[in-house]
Structure formats: structure tokens, C-alpha cells
Amino acid sequence: MRNFETAGLVERTVYPTVPPRVEYALTGLGESLLPSLQTLADWAINFGREVAENTKLNQRPAPVRLIKPA
């Protein structure tokens, strides 16, 4: 999350409570990503199962170890 804050995508607000409370909010720059993220989410909903099936079908078996790890 700190990387997003440093990049200006989110702003972090710390409240002096016990226990400490921290809230994050999108900045204007972060909000500009929402249409692209929605497109990516829609793609994942439509094609995620196909990607998972392809991954499972195309996985290679683990190599046989001739020497036991120490």
C-alpha cells in the first residue's frame, strides 16, 4: 500500500486511537484507474475459468529428484 501512496494513487489517514486506525482513499489519480480496472475485472469474470482450465491442462509435472534435498 505504501507504493500506491508514494505514487499518489491513494492517500492514507492515521487516526490517533487505541488501537490505531488507518483509512485509505483513492486520489483523483487513483480514481482515473477505475475504468481500466473495471475492464480487467470484466475480462477476468468472462475468461478466468478458461485461463484456470488452460493452466491446469498445460502444467508440467514436477521433475523427478534423483538426490534428496538436505
FIVOKE-490122 format. One record per residue: residue in one letter; x, y, z of N, C-alpha, C, O in turn; residue number from 1. Coordinates in pm, whole numbers. Layout:
// FIVOKE-490122
<site><rest>A</rest><n_east>X</n_east><n_north>Y</n_north><n_up>Z</n_up><ca_east>X</ca_east><ca_north>Y</ca_north><ca_up>Z</ca_up><c_east>X</c_east><c_north>Y</c_north><c_up>Z</c_up><o_east>X</o_east><o_north>Y</o_north><o_up>Z</o_up><nr>NUM</nr></site>
...
This chain:
// FIVOKE-490122
<site><rest>M</rest><n_east>82</n_east><n_north>-118</n_north><n_up>0</n_up><ca_east>0</ca_east><ca_north>0</ca_north><ca_up>0</ca_up><c_east>87</c_east><c_north>125</c_north><c_up>0</c_up><o_east>49</o_east><o_north>228</o_north><o_up>-57</o_up><nr>1</nr></site>
<site><rest>R</rest><n_east>202</n_east><n_north>118</n_north><n_up>62</n_up><ca_east>289</ca_east><ca_north>235</ca_north><ca_up>65</ca_up><c_east>333</c_east><c_north>278</c_north><c_up>-74</c_up><o_east>349</o_east><o_north>397</o_north><o_up>-101</o_up><nr>2</nr></site>
<site><rest>N</rest><n_east>353</n_east><n_north>180</n_north><n_up>-164</n_up><ca_east>391</ca_east><ca_north>214</ca_north><ca_up>-301</ca_up><c_east>281</c_east><c_north>293</c_north><c_up>-370</c_up><o_east>309</o_east><o_north>387</o_north><o_up>-444</o_up><nr>3</nr></site>
<site><rest>F</rest><n_east>155</n_east><n_north>256</n_north><n_up>-345</n_up><ca_east>44</ca_east><ca_north>330</ca_north><ca_up>-404</ca_up><c_east>36</c_east><c_north>472</c_north><c_up>-346</c_up><o_east>4</o_east><o_north>567</o_north><o_up>-417</o_up><nr>4</nr></site>
<site><rest>E</rest><n_east>66</n_east><n_north>482</n_north><n_up>-218</n_up><ca_east>66</ca_east><ca_north>613</ca_north><ca_up>-154</ca_up><c_east>178</c_east><c_north>700</c_north><c_up>-212</c_up><o_east>156</o_east><o_north>816</o_north><o_up>-245</o_up><nr>5</nr></site>
<site><rest>T</rest><n_east>296</n_east><n_north>642</n_north><n_up>-223</n_up><ca_east>410</ca_east><ca_north>714</ca_north><ca_up>-278</ca_up><c_east>383</c_east><c_north>758</c_north><c_up>-422</c_up><o_east>424</o_east><o_north>867</o_north><o_up>-463</o_up><nr>6</nr></site>
<site><rest>A</rest><n_east>314</n_east><n_north>674</n_north><n_up>-498</n_up><ca_east>284</ca_east><ca_north>705</ca_north><ca_up>-638</ca_up><c_east>169</c_east><c_north>805</c_north><c_up>-652</c_up><o_east>141</o_east><o_north>852</o_north><o_up>-762</o_up><nr>7</nr></site>
<site><rest>G</rest><n_east>104</n_east><n_north>839</n_north><n_up>-541</n_up><ca_east>-5</ca_east><ca_north>935</ca_north><ca_up>-546</ca_up><c_east>-139</c_east><c_north>876</c_north><c_up>-585</c_up><o_east>-229</o_east><o_north>950</o_north><o_up>-624</o_up><nr>8</nr></site>
<site><rest>L</rest><n_east>-153</n_east><n_north>744</n_north><n_up>-574</n_up><ca_east>-279</ca_east><ca_north>679</ca_north><ca_up>-611</ca_up><c_east>-377</c_east><c_north>672</c_north><c_up>-494</c_up><o_east>-498</o_east><o_north>673</o_north><o_up>-515</o_up><nr>9</nr></site>
<site><rest>V</rest><n_east>-324</n_east><n_north>666</n_north><n_up>-372</n_up><ca_east>-409</ca_east><ca_north>664</ca_north><ca_up>-253</ca_up><c_east>-354</c_east><c_north>762</c_north><c_up>-151</c_up><o_east>-235</o_east><o_north>795</o_north><o_up>-151</o_up><nr>10</nr></site>
<site><rest>E</rest><n_east>-442</n_east><n_north>807</n_north><n_up>-65</n_up><ca_east>-396</ca_east><ca_north>887</ca_north><ca_up>48</ca_up><c_east>-430</c_east><c_north>813</c_north><c_up>176</c_up><o_east>-534</o_east><o_north>748</o_north><o_up>187</o_up><nr>11</nr></site>
<site><rest>R</rest><n_east>-342</n_east><n_north>824</n_north><n_up>271</n_up><ca_east>-351</ca_east><ca_north>749</ca_north><ca_up>396</ca_up><c_east>-380</c_east><c_north>847</c_north><c_up>509</c_up><o_east>-313</o_east><o_north>949</o_north><o_up>522</o_up><nr>12</nr></site>
<site><rest>T</rest><n_east>-479</n_east><n_north>813</n_north><n_up>591</n_up><ca_east>-512</ca_east><ca_north>895</ca_north><ca_up>707</ca_up><c_east>-501</c_east><c_north>807</c_north><c_up>831</c_up><o_east>-564</o_east><o_north>702</o_north><o_up>840</o_up><nr>13</nr></site>
<site><rest>V</rest><n_east>-418</n_east><n_north>851</n_north><n_up>927</n_up><ca_east>-398</ca_east><ca_north>778</ca_north><ca_up>1052</ca_up><c_east>-472</c_east><c_north>853</c_north><c_up>1161</c_up><o_east>-456</o_east><o_north>974</o_north><o_up>1178</o_up><nr>14</nr></site>
<site><rest>Y</rest><n_east>-554</n_east><n_north>778</n_north><n_up>1236</n_up><ca_east>-629</ca_east><ca_north>836</ca_north><ca_up>1347</ca_up><c_east>-563</c_east><c_north>796</c_north><c_up>1479</c_up><o_east>-532</o_east><o_north>678</o_north><o_up>1499</o_up><nr>15</nr></site>
<site><rest>P</rest><n_east>-540</n_east><n_north>893</n_north><n_up>1568</n_up><ca_east>-472</ca_east><ca_north>864</ca_north><ca_up>1695</ca_up><c_east>-565</c_east><c_north>797</c_north><c_up>1796</c_up><o_east>-605</o_east><o_north>858</o_north><o_up>1895</o_up><nr>16</nr></site>
<site><rest>T</rest><n_east>-599</n_east><n_north>673</n_north><n_up>1771</n_up><ca_east>-687</ca_east><ca_north>598</ca_north><ca_up>1859</ca_up><c_east>-614</c_east><c_north>474</c_north><c_up>1906</c_up><o_east>-509</o_east><o_north>438</o_north><o_up>1853</o_up><nr>17</nr></site>
<site><rest>V</rest><n_east>-671</n_east><n_north>408</n_north><n_up>2005</n_up><ca_east>-617</ca_east><ca_north>281</ca_north><ca_up>2053</ca_up><c_east>-727</c_east><c_north>177</c_north><c_up>2033</c_up><o_east>-833</o_east><o_north>189</o_north><o_up>2094</o_up><nr>18</nr></site>
<site><rest>P</rest><n_east>-705</n_east><n_north>77</n_north><n_up>1950</n_up><ca_east>-588</ca_east><ca_north>57</ca_north><ca_up>1865</ca_up><c_east>-586</c_east><c_north>160</c_north><c_up>1751</c_up><o_east>-688</o_east><o_north>219</o_north><o_up>1719</o_up><nr>19</nr></site>
<site><rest>P</rest><n_east>-468</n_east><n_north>180</n_north><n_up>1691</n_up><ca_east>-458</ca_east><ca_north>277</ca_north><ca_up>1582</ca_up><c_east>-552</c_east><c_north>240</c_north><c_up>1467</c_up><o_east>-574</o_east><o_north>122</o_north><o_up>1438</o_up><nr>20</nr></site>
<site><rest>R</rest><n_east>-606</n_east><n_north>342</n_north><n_up>1403</n_up><ca_east>-695</ca_east><ca_north>319</ca_north><ca_up>1289</ca_up><c_east>-638</c_east><c_north>393</c_north><c_up>1170</c_up><o_east>-599</o_east><o_north>509</o_north><o_up>1181</o_up><nr>21</nr></site>
<site><rest>V</rest><n_east>-633</n_east><n_north>325</n_north><n_up>1055</n_up><ca_east>-581</ca_east><ca_north>384</ca_north><ca_up>933</ca_up><c_east>-684</c_east><c_north>366</c_north><c_up>824</c_up><o_east>-741</o_east><o_north>258</o_north><o_up>808</o_up><nr>22</nr></site>
<site><rest>E</rest><n_east>-710</n_east><n_north>472</n_north><n_up>749</n_up><ca_east>-801</ca_east><ca_north>465</ca_north><ca_up>636</ca_up><c_east>-726</c_east><c_north>504</c_north><c_up>510</c_up><o_east>-638</o_east><o_north>590</o_north><o_up>512</o_up><nr>23</nr></site>
<site><rest>Y</rest><n_east>-763</n_east><n_north>440</n_north><n_up>401</n_up><ca_east>-706</ca_east><ca_north>471</ca_north><ca_up>271</ca_up><c_east>-818</c_east><c_north>517</c_north><c_up>179</c_up><o_east>-930</o_east><o_north>465</o_north><o_up>185</o_up><nr>24</nr></site>
<site><rest>A</rest><n_east>-788</n_east><n_north>615</n_north><n_up>95</n_up><ca_east>-886</ca_east><ca_north>665</ca_north><ca_up>-2</ca_up><c_east>-813</c_east><c_north>689</c_north><c_up>-135</c_up><o_east>-697</o_east><o_north>729</o_north><o_up>-138</o_up><nr>25</nr></site>
<site><rest>L</rest><n_east>-885</n_east><n_north>664</n_north><n_up>-244</n_up><ca_east>-827</ca_east><ca_north>691</ca_north><ca_up>-374</ca_up><c_east>-813</c_east><c_north>841</c_north><c_up>-395</c_up><o_east>-900</o_east><o_north>919</o_north><o_up>-356</o_up><nr>26</nr></site>
<site><rest>T</rest><n_east>-705</n_east><n_north>880</n_north><n_up>-457</n_up><ca_east>-689</ca_east><ca_north>1018</ca_north><ca_up>-500</ca_up><c_east>-754</c_east><c_north>1032</c_north><c_up>-638</c_up><o_east>-805</o_east><o_north>934</o_north><o_up>-692</o_up><nr>27</nr></site>
<site><rest>G</rest><n_east>-753</n_east><n_north>1152</n_north><n_up>-693</n_up><ca_east>-804</ca_east><ca_north>1170</ca_north><ca_up>-828</ca_up><c_east>-728</c_east><c_north>1085</c_north><c_up>-928</c_up><o_east>-787</o_east><o_north>1028</o_north><o_up>-1020</o_up><nr>28</nr></site>
<site><rest>L</rest><n_east>-598</n_east><n_north>1076</n_north><n_up>-910</n_up><ca_east>-516</ca_east><ca_north>993</ca_north><ca_up>-999</ca_up><c_east>-555</c_east><c_north>846</c_north><c_up>-985</c_up><o_east>-564</o_east><o_north>774</o_north><o_up>-1085</o_up><nr>29</nr></site>
<site><rest>G</rest><n_east>-577</n_east><n_north>801</n_north><n_up>-861</n_up><ca_east>-619</ca_east><ca_north>663</ca_north><ca_up>-839</ca_up><c_east>-755</c_east><c_north>635</c_north><c_up>-899</c_up><o_east>-777</o_east><o_north>528</o_north><o_up>-957</o_up><nr>30</nr></site>
<site><rest>E</rest><n_east>-847</n_east><n_north>731</n_north><n_up>-888</n_up><ca_east>-980</ca_east><ca_north>714</ca_north><ca_up>-946</ca_up><c_east>-974</c_east><c_north>705</c_north><c_up>-1097</c_up><o_east>-1061</o_east><o_north>643</o_north><o_up>-1159</o_up><nr>31</nr></site>
<site><rest>S</rest><n_east>-873</n_east><n_north>766</n_north><n_up>-1158</n_up><ca_east>-861</ca_east><ca_north>760</ca_north><ca_up>-1304</ca_up><c_east>-834</c_east><c_north>618</c_north><c_up>-1353</c_up><o_east>-852</o_east><o_north>588</o_north><o_up>-1471</o_up><nr>32</nr></site>
<site><rest>L</rest><n_east>-789</n_east><n_north>530</n_north><n_up>-1263</n_up><ca_east>-765</ca_east><ca_north>389</ca_north><ca_up>-1298</ca_up><c_east>-891</c_east><c_north>304</c_north><c_up>-1298</c_up><o_east>-891</o_east><o_north>194</o_north><o_up>-1353</o_up><nr>33</nr></site>
<site><rest>L</rest><n_east>-998</n_east><n_north>352</n_north><n_up>-1237</n_up><ca_east>-1118</ca_east><ca_north>270</ca_north><ca_up>-1219</ca_up><c_east>-1175</c_east><c_north>213</c_north><c_up>-1350</c_up><o_east>-1210</o_east><o_north>95</o_north><o_up>-1352</o_up><nr>34</nr></site>
<site><rest>P</rest><n_east>-1186</n_east><n_north>291</n_north><n_up>-1458</n_up><ca_east>-1238</ca_east><ca_north>231</ca_north><ca_up>-1581</ca_up><c_east>-1150</c_east><c_north>116</c_north><c_up>-1633</c_up><o_east>-1202</o_east><o_north>14</o_north><o_up>-1679</o_up><nr>35</nr></site>
<site><rest>S</rest><n_east>-1020</n_east><n_north>131</n_north><n_up>-1625</n_up><ca_east>-930</ca_east><ca_north>24</ca_north><ca_up>-1670</ca_up><c_east>-941</c_east><c_north>-98</c_north><c_up>-1579</c_up><o_east>-942</o_east><o_north>-211</o_north><o_up>-1628</o_up><nr>36</nr></site>
<site><rest>L</rest><n_east>-950</n_east><n_north>-76</n_north><n_up>-1449</n_up><ca_east>-963</ca_east><ca_north>-187</ca_north><ca_up>-1356</ca_up><c_east>-1096</c_east><c_north>-259</c_north><c_up>-1375</c_up><o_east>-1104</o_east><o_north>-381</o_north><o_up>-1361</o_up><nr>37</nr></site>
<site><rest>Q</rest><n_east>-1201</n_east><n_north>-184</n_north><n_up>-1406</n_up><ca_east>-1332</ca_east><ca_north>-246</ca_north><ca_up>-1431</ca_up><c_east>-1325</c_east><c_north>-333</c_north><c_up>-1556</c_up><o_east>-1382</o_east><o_north>-442</o_north><o_up>-1559</o_up><nr>38</nr></site>
<site><rest>T</rest><n_east>-1257</n_east><n_north>-284</n_north><n_up>-1660</n_up><ca_east>-1241</ca_east><ca_north>-362</ca_north><ca_up>-1782</ca_up><c_east>-1165</c_east><c_north>-491</c_north><c_up>-1753</c_up><o_east>-1202</o_east><o_north>-598</o_north><o_up>-1803</o_up><nr>39</nr></site>
<site><rest>L</rest><n_east>-1059</n_east><n_north>-482</n_north><n_up>-1673</n_up><ca_east>-981</ca_east><ca_north>-601</ca_north><ca_up>-1636</ca_up><c_east>-1066</c_east><c_north>-697</c_north><c_up>-1554</c_up><o_east>-1059</o_east><o_north>-819</o_north><o_up>-1576</o_up><nr>40</nr></site>
<site><rest>A</rest><n_east>-1145</n_east><n_north>-646</n_north><n_up>-1462</n_up><ca_east>-1232</ca_east><ca_north>-732</ca_north><ca_up>-1380</ca_up><c_east>-1335</c_east><c_north>-801</c_north><c_up>-1468</c_up><o_east>-1363</o_east><o_north>-920</o_north><o_up>-1449</o_up><nr>41</nr></site>
<site><rest>D</rest><n_east>-1393</n_east><n_north>-729</n_north><n_up>-1563</n_up><ca_east>-1491</ca_east><ca_north>-789</ca_north><ca_up>-1654</ca_up><c_east>-1426</c_east><c_north>-901</c_north><c_up>-1735</c_up><o_east>-1486</o_east><o_north>-1006</o_north><o_up>-1756</o_up><nr>42</nr></site>
<site><rest>W</rest><n_east>-1303</n_east><n_north>-877</n_north><n_up>-1781</n_up><ca_east>-1231</ca_east><ca_north>-979</ca_north><ca_up>-1858</ca_up><c_east>-1210</c_east><c_north>-1104</c_north><c_up>-1772</c_up><o_east>-1230</o_east><o_north>-1216</o_north><o_up>-1818</o_up><nr>43</nr></site>
<site><rest>A</rest><n_east>-1169</n_east><n_north>-1083</n_north><n_up>-1647</n_up><ca_east>-1143</ca_east><ca_north>-1195</ca_north><ca_up>-1557</ca_up><c_east>-1271</c_east><c_north>-1275</c_north><c_up>-1531</c_up><o_east>-1268</o_east><o_north>-1398</o_north><o_up>-1523</o_up><nr>44</nr></site>
<site><rest>I</rest><n_east>-1383</n_east><n_north>-1206</n_north><n_up>-1518</n_up><ca_east>-1510</ca_east><ca_north>-1274</ca_north><ca_up>-1498</ca_up><c_east>-1545</c_east><c_north>-1359</c_north><c_up>-1620</c_up><o_east>-1592</o_east><o_north>-1471</o_north><o_up>-1608</o_up><nr>45</nr></site>
<site><rest>N</rest><n_east>-1521</n_east><n_north>-1304</n_north><n_up>-1738</n_up><ca_east>-1557</ca_east><ca_north>-1374</ca_north><ca_up>-1862</ca_up><c_east>-1460</c_east><c_north>-1485</c_north><c_up>-1898</c_up><o_east>-1501</o_east><o_north>-1586</o_north><o_up>-1955</o_up><nr>46</nr></site>
<site><rest>F</rest><n_east>-1331</n_east><n_north>-1470</n_north><n_up>-1867</n_up><ca_east>-1231</ca_east><ca_north>-1564</ca_north><ca_up>-1916</ca_up><c_east>-1150</c_east><c_north>-1633</c_north><c_up>-1807</c_up><o_east>-1063</o_east><o_north>-1715</o_north><o_up>-1837</o_up><nr>47</nr></site>
<site><rest>G</rest><n_east>-1176</n_east><n_north>-1601</n_north><n_up>-1681</n_up><ca_east>-1098</ca_east><ca_north>-1657</ca_north><ca_up>-1571</ca_up><c_east>-1104</c_east><c_north>-1809</c_north><c_up>-1565</c_up><o_east>-1002</o_east><o_north>-1874</o_north><o_up>-1542</o_up><nr>48</nr></site>
<site><rest>R</rest><n_east>-1222</n_east><n_north>-1865</n_north><n_up>-1584</n_up><ca_east>-1237</ca_east><ca_north>-2010</ca_north><ca_up>-1580</ca_up><c_east>-1156</c_east><c_north>-2075</c_north><c_up>-1693</c_up><o_east>-1091</o_east><o_north>-2177</o_north><o_up>-1671</o_up><nr>49</nr></site>
<site><rest>E</rest><n_east>-1160</n_east><n_north>-2017</n_north><n_up>-1812</n_up><ca_east>-1084</ca_east><ca_north>-2070</ca_north><ca_up>-1925</ca_up><c_east>-934</c_east><c_north>-2064</c_north><c_up>-1898</c_up><o_east>-861</o_east><o_north>-2159</o_north><o_up>-1928</o_up><nr>50</nr></site>
<site><rest>V</rest><n_east>-888</n_east><n_north>-1955</n_north><n_up>-1841</n_up><ca_east>-746</ca_east><ca_north>-1941</ca_north><ca_up>-1808</ca_up><c_east>-706</c_east><c_north>-2047</c_north><c_up>-1705</c_up><o_east>-601</o_east><o_north>-2109</o_north><o_up>-1717</o_up><nr>51</nr></site>
<site><rest>A</rest><n_east>-790</n_east><n_north>-2066</n_north><n_up>-1602</n_up><ca_east>-760</ca_east><ca_north>-2167</ca_north><ca_up>-1499</ca_up><c_east>-756</c_east><c_north>-2307</c_north><c_up>-1559</c_up><o_east>-668</o_east><o_north>-2386</o_north><o_up>-1526</o_up><nr>52</nr></site>
<site><rest>E</rest><n_east>-851</n_east><n_north>-2337</n_north><n_up>-1647</n_up><ca_east>-853</ca_east><ca_north>-2469</ca_north><ca_up>-1710</ca_up><c_east>-729</c_east><c_north>-2490</c_north><c_up>-1797</c_up><o_east>-667</o_east><o_north>-2596</o_north><o_up>-1793</o_up><nr>53</nr></site>
<site><rest>N</rest><n_east>-693</n_east><n_north>-2388</n_north><n_up>-1876</n_up><ca_east>-573</ca_east><ca_north>-2398</ca_north><ca_up>-1960</ca_up><c_east>-448</c_east><c_north>-2418</c_north><c_up>-1875</c_up><o_east>-360</o_east><o_north>-2497</o_north><o_up>-1909</o_up><nr>54</nr></site>
<site><rest>T</rest><n_east>-441</n_east><n_north>-2345</n_north><n_up>-1764</n_up><ca_east>-326</ca_east><ca_north>-2357</ca_north><ca_up>-1676</ca_up><c_east>-315</c_east><c_north>-2499</c_north><c_up>-1622</c_up><o_east>-208</o_east><o_north>-2558</o_north><o_up>-1619</o_up><nr>55</nr></site>
<site><rest>K</rest><n_east>-429</n_east><n_north>-2553</n_north><n_up>-1578</n_up><ca_east>-430</ca_east><ca_north>-2688</ca_north><ca_up>-1523</ca_up><c_east>-391</c_east><c_north>-2791</c_north><c_up>-1629</c_up><o_east>-314</o_east><o_north>-2883</o_north><o_up>-1600</o_up><nr>56</nr></site>
<site><rest>L</rest><n_east>-443</n_east><n_north>-2777</n_north><n_up>-1750</n_up><ca_east>-414</ca_east><ca_north>-2871</ca_north><ca_up>-1859</ca_up><c_east>-268</c_east><c_north>-2866</c_north><c_up>-1903</c_up><o_east>-210</o_east><o_north>-2968</o_north><o_up>-1942</o_up><nr>57</nr></site>
<site><rest>N</rest><n_east>-209</n_east><n_north>-2749</n_north><n_up>-1897</n_up><ca_east>-75</ca_east><ca_north>-2731</ca_north><ca_up>-1952</ca_up><c_east>36</c_east><c_north>-2732</c_north><c_up>-1848</c_up><o_east>152</o_east><o_north>-2706</o_north><o_up>-1881</o_up><nr>58</nr></site>
<site><rest>Q</rest><n_east>4</n_east><n_north>-2761</n_north><n_up>-1724</n_up><ca_east>107</ca_east><ca_north>-2769</ca_north><ca_up>-1621</ca_up><c_east>194</c_east><c_north>-2891</c_north><c_up>-1646</c_up><o_east>145</o_east><o_north>-2999</o_north><o_up>-1679</o_up><nr>59</nr></site>
<site><rest>R</rest><n_east>321</n_east><n_north>-2872</n_north><n_up>-1628</n_up><ca_east>415</ca_east><ca_north>-2983</ca_north><ca_up>-1642</ca_up><c_east>429</c_east><c_north>-3051</c_north><c_up>-1506</c_up><o_east>425</o_east><o_north>-2984</o_north><o_up>-1403</o_up><nr>60</nr></site>
<site><rest>P</rest><n_east>444</n_east><n_north>-3182</n_north><n_up>-1506</n_up><ca_east>466</ca_east><ca_north>-3249</ca_north><ca_up>-1377</ca_up><c_east>600</c_east><c_north>-3206</c_north><c_up>-1317</c_up><o_east>693</o_east><o_north>-3169</o_north><o_up>-1388</o_up><nr>61</nr></site>
<site><rest>A</rest><n_east>605</n_east><n_north>-3210</n_north><n_up>-1186</n_up><ca_east>730</ca_east><ca_north>-3174</ca_north><ca_up>-1118</ca_up><c_east>840</c_east><c_north>-3272</c_north><c_up>-1159</c_up><o_east>815</o_east><o_north>-3391</o_north><o_up>-1175</o_up><nr>62</nr></site>
<site><rest>P</rest><n_east>962</n_east><n_north>-3220</n_north><n_up>-1177</n_up><ca_east>1071</ca_east><ca_north>-3311</ca_north><ca_up>-1216</ca_up><c_east>1103</c_east><c_north>-3411</c_north><c_up>-1106</c_up><o_east>1085</o_east><o_north>-3383</o_north><o_up>-988</o_up><nr>63</nr></site>
<site><rest>V</rest><n_east>1148</n_east><n_north>-3527</n_north><n_up>-1147</n_up><ca_east>1187</ca_east><ca_north>-3631</ca_north><ca_up>-1053</ca_up><c_east>1322</c_east><c_north>-3593</c_north><c_up>-996</c_up><o_east>1415</o_east><o_north>-3560</o_north><o_up>-1070</o_up><nr>64</nr></site>
<site><rest>R</rest><n_east>1334</n_east><n_north>-3597</n_north><n_up>-864</n_up><ca_east>1461</ca_east><ca_north>-3565</ca_north><ca_up>-798</ca_up><c_east>1538</c_east><c_north>-3693</c_north><c_up>-775</c_up><o_east>1487</o_east><o_north>-3788</o_north><o_up>-714</o_up><nr>65</nr></site>
<site><rest>L</rest><n_east>1660</n_east><n_north>-3695</n_north><n_up>-823</n_up><ca_east>1744</ca_east><ca_north>-3812</ca_north><ca_up>-803</ca_up><c_east>1821</c_east><c_north>-3806</c_north><c_up>-671</c_up><o_east>1862</o_east><o_north>-3907</o_north><o_up>-614</o_up><nr>66</nr></site>
<site><rest>I</rest><n_east>1840</n_east><n_north>-3682</n_north><n_up>-625</n_up><ca_east>1911</ca_east><ca_north>-3662</ca_north><ca_up>-498</ca_up><c_east>1815</c_east><c_north>-3597</c_north><c_up>-401</c_up><o_east>1752</o_east><o_north>-3496</o_north><o_up>-434</o_up><nr>67</nr></site>
<site><rest>K</rest><n_east>1802</n_east><n_north>-3651</n_north><n_up>-283</n_up><ca_east>1713</ca_east><ca_north>-3594</ca_north><ca_up>-184</ca_up><c_east>1773</c_east><c_north>-3462</c_north><c_up>-134</c_up><o_east>1893</o_east><o_north>-3454</o_north><o_up>-108</o_up><nr>68</nr></site>
<site><rest>P</rest><n_east>1688</n_east><n_north>-3360</n_north><n_up>-121</n_up><ca_east>1738</ca_east><ca_north>-3234</ca_north><ca_up>-66</ca_up><c_east>1782</c_east><c_north>-3251</c_north><c_up>79</c_up><o_east>1726</o_east><o_north>-3332</o_north><o_up>153</o_up><nr>69</nr></site>
<site><rest>A</rest><n_east>1883</n_east><n_north>-3176</n_north><n_up>118</n_up><ca_east>1935</ca_east><ca_north>-3186</ca_north><ca_up>254</ca_up><c_east>1840</c_east><c_north>-3127</c_north><c_up>355</c_up><o_east>1869</o_east><o_north>-3127</o_north><o_up>475</o_up><nr>70</nr></site>
